[in-house]
Amino acid sequence: MVEKRPWRKQIRRWLVIAVGFGLLPVGLVLLALPMLPGGTLVTLASLAILANEFSWARSLLNRIKGWLRKLGRTMTGQTVEGKGPAKD
């Protein structure tokens, strides 16, 4: 079956790429300027948008998620396996 409007898919793809790459430098600048909040959220949002089109962004986002999970477990006192408090 032939797609009726193949150009819509291309337009959507280019919009996703433009928005993702447009937000990425904004997020990085916000990370570098501590007086302006939201750098982490904007950077993660841009990676999430780019992960729809690029495997490198998807793998980087998954790596960051893993680091954040590990950090969360450390902050809450759980072991890496998540089976209780960390032993000193």
C-alpha positions, 0 to 999 in steps of 0.5 A: 500500500502506498502512503498517501502523504509521505511528506508528512513523515519527513516533515515530522522527522525534520521538526523533531531533529530541529527541536532536539538540536535546538534545545540541546545547546540551550540546555548545555548553556543552562548547565554551565550557568548555575544562576539559571535553573533547568539545565538538566531538565532541558538537556534531558528533554532534548536527548529524549526528543533526539532519541526518537531519531538517533540511536546515539541519543537513545544510548546516551539517554539510557546511560544517563538514566542508569547513572540517575538510578544508581545515584537515587539508590545511593541517596536512599541508602539502598544497595545497587541491587535494591535489596535493602540499606547499604552496609557500612 
